[in-house]
Amino acid sequence: MKEKTVKMKFTGFECNLLINGIFEWRNMLLEQGKPTEDVDVLILKIINKAECK
C-alpha cells in the first residue's frame, strides 16, 4: 500500500517557526534522555524538501 504524500507551502516566517518548534521538541527529548532519531529525520526532511517562500 502506497503512503499518502502531502505537500505544503510555507512563508519564510512559517517555515522558521515550524523548524524552531521542532528543534525545541528535540531539545526537550534530549533533556529527558529520550531518543531523537525520528525527530532528526523529520527536521532533515523539512529542511531539504520544504517549499519555504
Backbone bond lengths (Angstrom), bond angles and torsions (degrees), N, CA, C in turn:
res aa  C-N    CA-C-N  psi(-1)  N-CA   C-N-CA  omega(-1)  CA-C   N-CA-C  phi
1 M - - - 1.442 - - 1.529 109.17 -
2 K 1.325 116.69 132.89 1.455 122.03 -177.32 1.527 110.82 -81.69
3 E 1.341 115.20 137.31 1.457 120.07 177.44 1.524 110.27 -72.86
4 K 1.309 116.26 145.58 1.450 121.62 178.28 1.532 108.69 -79.26
5 T 1.327 116.41 133.81 1.458 122.09 179.13 1.517 109.08 -108.33
6 V 1.329 115.02 134.91 1.458 120.78 178.41 1.522 107.69 -120.84
7 K 1.326 116.87 129.29 1.461 121.60 177.19 1.515 108.59 -110.57
8 M 1.321 114.62 134.69 1.454 119.94 -179.48 1.528 108.93 -131.85
9 K 1.309 116.41 147.99 1.456 121.38 175.36 1.526 108.10 -112.95
10 F 1.321 115.19 136.27 1.450 121.26 -178.89 1.517 110.08 -123.98
11 T 1.315 115.94 151.71 1.461 119.81 169.17 1.524 106.46 -73.95
12 G 1.317 116.35 166.59 1.466 120.06 177.73 1.515 111.56 -57.76
13 F 1.338 116.64 -40.68 1.461 121.01 179.71 1.525 110.96 -64.24
14 E 1.332 116.51 -46.33 1.465 120.67 -179.64 1.524 111.51 -63.07
15 C 1.316 116.32 -39.43 1.460 120.92 179.72 1.533 109.90 -64.21
16 N 1.322 117.16 -46.33 1.467 121.01 178.07 1.516 111.15 -62.28
17 L 1.313 117.48 -40.10 1.456 121.83 179.15 1.531 110.64 -62.87
18 L 1.322 116.69 -44.68 1.455 122.05 179.01 1.521 111.29 -62.28
19 I 1.311 117.13 -49.71 1.472 121.29 -178.32 1.528 110.79 -63.80
20 N 1.329 117.45 -43.55 1.470 120.10 178.93 1.525 111.79 -62.89
21 G 1.333 116.79 -39.14 1.464 120.23 178.34 1.518 112.08 -64.32
22 I 1.326 116.64 -40.16 1.464 119.97 179.22 1.526 110.25 -69.25
23 F 1.337 117.59 -36.73 1.462 119.99 176.06 1.533 111.10 -63.49
24 E 1.335 117.08 -38.73 1.471 119.98 177.12 1.523 110.58 -63.25
25 W 1.334 116.75 -41.82 1.463 121.89 177.41 1.532 109.68 -60.57
26 R 1.340 116.34 -44.41 1.462 121.34 179.15 1.527 110.79 -60.91
27 N 1.334 116.27 -43.17 1.465 119.98 179.33 1.528 111.61 -63.55
28 M 1.339 117.25 -37.83 1.470 120.48 176.85 1.524 110.43 -63.45
29 L 1.332 116.91 -41.08 1.462 120.43 178.02 1.521 110.99 -63.03
30 L 1.335 116.91 -41.17 1.462 120.77 178.35 1.527 111.23 -62.31
31 E 1.330 117.07 -42.11 1.469 121.28 178.78 1.523 111.44 -62.17
32 Q 1.332 116.58 -33.24 1.466 121.64 -179.51 1.523 112.24 -86.71
33 G 1.327 117.31 -1.34 1.453 121.18 179.59 1.517 113.86 73.82
34 K 1.320 116.51 21.58 1.463 121.08 -179.70 1.529 109.95 -94.21
35 P 1.337 117.57 155.27 1.470 120.29 -179.41 1.527 111.94 -68.58
36 T 1.327 115.45 148.29 1.466 120.49 -178.04 1.526 112.92 -122.38
37 E 1.319 117.75 10.82 1.461 120.12 -175.42 1.522 112.70 -57.44
38 D 1.320 117.37 -45.42 1.469 120.49 -178.97 1.527 111.65 -64.93
39 V 1.327 116.28 -38.38 1.468 120.58 178.65 1.527 109.53 -67.65
40 D 1.333 116.80 -38.94 1.464 120.87 177.67 1.526 110.84 -60.28
41 V 1.329 116.87 -43.25 1.463 121.35 178.60 1.526 109.74 -62.17
42 L 1.326 116.82 -42.94 1.464 121.00 179.45 1.525 111.10 -62.11
43 I 1.320 117.36 -43.70 1.463 121.45 178.87 1.528 110.17 -59.97
44 L 1.323 116.97 -46.26 1.459 120.36 -179.81 1.525 111.85 -63.07
45 K 1.325 116.78 -40.15 1.463 119.97 178.51 1.524 110.78 -62.83
46 I 1.306 116.60 -42.72 1.464 120.17 -178.67 1.520 110.24 -66.29
47 I 1.321 117.05 -45.10 1.459 120.36 -178.32 1.525 111.08 -65.86
48 N 1.321 116.80 -41.43 1.466 120.30 -175.86 1.530 113.88 -79.68
49 K 1.326 118.09 -31.91 1.464 119.62 -171.23 1.524 114.51 -115.99
50 A 1.307 117.06 -10.49 1.477 118.47 -176.39 1.525 110.20 -68.52
51 E 1.308 114.31 140.84 1.459 120.28 174.73 1.516 107.68 -97.32
52 C 1.309 114.96 87.75 1.460 121.21 -178.88 1.519 108.38 -98.14
53 K 1.331 115.40 117.45 1.472 119.54 -178.63 1.498 110.90 -124.08
